[in-house]
Amino acid sequence: MSLARKNILDLEFQKHLNIASTAIIIFYTYLIAIGVGFVTKQITFDNRSLVFLSLFSTFIIGPSVVSFLRARKQLKKIPRIITSLD
């Protein structure tokens, strides 16, 4: 029973690790793309584009941060649960 429970927790750990990694990749890719857009002047500093950019950023970065924080919380719990099964 304990071995099966450890395997299930290991699968959960891997799932949350993948979620956290994907959230980090999305976040940094988005930031790099925004930076390149400003450097190449594809994105300008006028009010309309900044409002659109900030709204769009909220929809991209917000869920990524929430997913990362939830996954990080679960990643901290799982090793403690595994050690308590021994």
MOZI-V923563 format. One record per pair of residues at least 12 apart in sequence whose ideal C-beta (glycine too) atoms are under 7 Angstrom apart, sorted by the first residue. I is the first residue (numbers start at 1). J is the second residue. Records with the same first field share a line. If there is no record, write none. Layout:
# MOZI-V923563
I->J  J
This chain:
# MOZI-V923563
2->85
5->85
6->82  85
9->78  81  82
12->78
13->75  78
16->71  74  75
17->75
19->67  71
20->68  71  72  75
23->64  67  68  71
24->68
26->64
27->61  64
30->60  61
